Structure formats: structure tokens, C-alpha cells
């Protein structure tokens, strides 16, 4: 029911889009369908009490962050600053987009491991890394944190090498990566799940006056 309702919502949004940008919704729908498949795989692992390999977990869980879905949604509302070329580029999930998803996945898993695993949580990158390489939790978190640093380097390099027409779309990816760092407080808390952890930060950004 949830899946069908969301698809219905997409159709409603498409109905109010300008004719020249209606094509964008097709990209969003396809990405939502792909993301739904990864969620089913995670649920299967959980129900079967299966601990996948680190690579298997990452291949699935990176898509389950919905980073790519959020990216396409942001582009859909970006107006005329992005064009069909940008959507094709985004749809093919360039390395810059993959790096953004890695940041979201890894920083989420570090925060979740620190807070403690819930019984209904699918295996995390930290847990799979611990099992596969025989590491402690602290060692695995340090290794995954280094992967976040490498992902940022890849993303920054890719942005610098992009041609101008794709820069506005790429800027959305940079901002998405920054939002992951903000919501998860660099891996120390899970502000996306527990909003109280970022309440003060949001208040500072949007409500309190800045005196100049």
C-alpha cells in the first residue's frame, strides 16, 4: 500500500509540472523502484538472520540510503538551471553520485553503531567489516571513516573536472553530502532519526538573528 500510494503521489506531482519538464518524473519513478528493490533485499537479510559480505552489503545499502533518489528529486525542482543532459548524467549514477551515497551510508552506519543496534536493523557496514576482517568495533569504524574521507576526495575531484553545464546538478550532490555530515553530526549522532539532536543547529541556521 505504501509503495502504491507513493507512486500515486508521483503521478499527482507530474500532473502539475510544466509540460517542458514532465519528462523528469520518469527518472524519479525509476529510481524509486530501484531503491525499493534494495530495501526488499535488506529485509530478506534481516529475516534470514544473514550477515552479507562487506561488498554485498555496500552494493545494496548504498542504494538504500535514497541518496540517488533525493538527488533526482532535487534536480526535478531545480527549474531551468538543469536540463535533460543533467538528468541523463544523474540517471547513470556517475562516480560523484556514488561517492555521495557512500558518505551517507557510511556516516549513518557509524552513528548507528555508536548508538547501539536495534533488533530490527539490517546488518550495517561497520558490522560486516568487523566480521569479514576480524576487527573490533573501533577499528572497523576507523576504517569506514577513512572511506568517507576517500569518498569526499573523489567527489571534490569529480566536481572540479566537470564541464560547466553539469555544474548546477553537481552542486546538488555537494549539498547533499554536506547535509549528511550535518544530520549525522560527522558520525557522532543520528539527527535524521532523532530530530532533537539537530534541533539547536536548525534553530541557529534559520531562526536566530545574525548580527553584523
C-alpha positions in Angstrom: 0.0 0.0 0.0 2.8 2.4 0.9 4.6 1.8 -2.4 1.4 2.2 -4.4 0.5 5.4 -2.6 3.9 6.9 -3.3 3.6 6.1 -7.0 0.2 7.7 -7.0 1.7 10.8 -5.4 4.4 10.9 -8.1 1.6 11.0 -10.7 -0.1 13.8 -8.9 3.1 15.8 -8.9 3.6 15.1 -12.6 0.2 16.5 -13.4 1.1 19.9 -12.0 4.5 20.1 -13.7 5.0 22.3 -16.7 4.9 20.3 -20.0 8.5 21.0 -20.7 9.7 19.3 -17.5 7.3 16.4 -17.2 10.0 14.0 -18.5 11.8 14.4 -15.3 9.3 12.4 -13.3 10.2 9.3 -15.2 13.7 9.4 -13.8 12.4 9.8 -10.3 10.0 6.9 -10.6 12.7 4.5 -12.0 15.0 5.4 -9.2 12.3 4.9 -6.6 11.6 1.4 -8.0 15.3 0.5 -7.8 15.6 1.8 -4.2 12.5 -0.3 -3.3 14.3 -3.5 -4.5 17.3 -2.8 -2.3 15.0 -2.4 0.7 13.5 -5.8 0.0 17.0 -7.3 -0.1 17.8 -5.8 3.2 14.6 -7.1 4.7 15.5 -10.6 3.4 18.9 -10.5 5.1 17.2 -9.4 8.3 14.5 -12.1 8.3 17.0 -14.8 7.4 19.5 -13.6 10.0 22.1 -13.3 7.3 25.3 -11.4 7.5 26.4 -10.5 4.0 30.0 -9.8 2.9 31.1 -6.2 3.1 30.9 -5.7 -0.6 27.4 -7.3 -0.8 26.2 -5.1 2.0 27.7 -1.9 0.4 26.3 -2.7 -3.1 22.8 -2.9 -1.7 22.9 -0.5 1.3 24.4 2.4 -0.7 21.3 2.4 -2.9 19.1 2.1 0.2 20.3 5.4 1.5 18.0 7.0 -1.1 20.8 9.4 -1.9 20.3 9.0 -5.6 16.5 9.4 -5.2 17.0 12.6 -3.2 19.4 13.8 -5.9 16.9 13.3 -8.7 14.1 14.9 -6.7 16.3 18.0 -6.1 17.0 18.2 -9.8 13.3 17.9 -10.6 12.7 21.1 -8.7 15.7 22.9 -9.9 13.9 24.7 -12.7 15.7 25.7 -15.8 19.2 25.6 -14.3 19.3 21.9 -15.2 18.4 20.2 -18.5 17.9 16.8 -19.9 21.6 16.2 -20.1 21.9 16.7 -16.4 19.2 14.1 -15.8 20.8 11.6 -18.1 24.1 12.2 -16.3 22.5 11.7 -12.9 20.5 8.7 -14.0 23.7 6.8 -15.0 25.0 7.4 -11.4 28.4 8.9 -12.0 31.1 8.3 -9.5 30.4 11.7 -7.9 26.9 10.4 -7.2 28.2 7.1 -5.9 30.6 8.9 -3.6 27.8 11.0 -2.2 25.8 7.8 -1.5 28.8 6.2 0.2 29.2 9.2 2.5 25.5 8.9 3.5 25.7 5.2 4.0 29.0 5.1 6.0 28.2 8.1 8.2 24.8 6.6 9.0 26.3 3.3 9.9 29.0 4.8 12.1 26.4 6.8 14.0 24.0 3.8 14.3 26.8 1.6 15.6 27.7 4.1 18.3 24.1 4.4 19.4 23.6 0.7 19.5 21.9 -1.7 17.1 18.1 -2.2 17.2 16.8 -5.7 16.7 15.0 -4.8 13.5 18.1 -3.2 11.9 19.7 -4.8 8.8 23.4 -5.5 9.0 25.5 -2.3 8.8 28.7 -1.6 7.0 30.6 -1.5 10.4 29.2 -4.9 11.4 30.0 -6.5 8.1 33.5 -5.1 8.1 34.1 -6.3 11.7 33.1 -9.9 10.8 34.9 -10.0 7.5 38.2 -8.6 8.7 38.1 -9.8 12.3 38.3 -6.2 13.7 36.9 -4.6 16.8 34.1 -2.0 16.5 36.6 0.9 17.0 38.9 -0.5 14.3 36.0 -1.0 11.9 34.6 2.5 12.5 38.0 4.0 11.8 38.3 2.1 8.5 34.8 3.1 7.4 35.6 6.8 8.4 38.6 6.6 6.1 36.3 5.5 3.3 34.2 8.6 3.9 37.3 10.8 3.5 38.2 9.0 0.3 34.6 9.5 -1.0 34.9 13.2 -0.3 38.2 13.4 -2.3 36.6 11.6 -5.2 33.6 13.9 -5.1 35.6 17.1 -5.0 37.9 15.9 -7.8 34.9 15.0 -10.0 33.3 18.4 -9.4 36.5 20.2 -10.4 36.7 18.2 -13.6 33.1 18.7 -14.7 32.1 20.9 -17.6 30.1 24.0 -16.9 26.6 22.8 -18.0 26.6 20.0 -15.4 27.9 22.1 -12.5 24.4 23.1 -11.2 23.5 19.4 -10.9 26.8 18.6 -9.3 26.3 21.3 -6.8 23.1 19.5 -5.6 25.3 16.5 -4.9 27.8 18.5 -2.9 25.0 20.0 -0.8 23.5 16.5 -0.3 26.9 15.2 1.0 27.1 18.2 3.3 23.6 17.6 4.6 24.6 14.0 5.6 27.5 15.4 7.6 25.2 17.9 9.3 22.4 15.5 10.1 24.7 12.8 11.4 27.0 15.3 13.1 30.0 13.8 11.4 29.0 10.3 12.6 28.6 11.2 16.3 24.7 11.2 16.4 21.7 10.3 14.2 19.9 13.6 13.7 17.9 12.2 10.8 16.2 9.7 13.1 16.3 11.7 16.3 15.5 15.2 15.3 16.2 16.6 18.8 19.9 16.1 18.0 19.9 18.8 15.3 17.1 21.0 16.7 19.6 23.6 18.1 21.6 23.5 14.8 18.5 24.2 12.7 17.4 27.0 15.1 20.8 28.6 14.7 20.6 28.4 10.9 17.1 29.5 10.3 15.6 31.2 13.4 18.2 33.1 15.3 19.3 36.5 14.1 22.8 37.0 12.8 24.2 40.4 13.9 26.5 42.1 11.5 
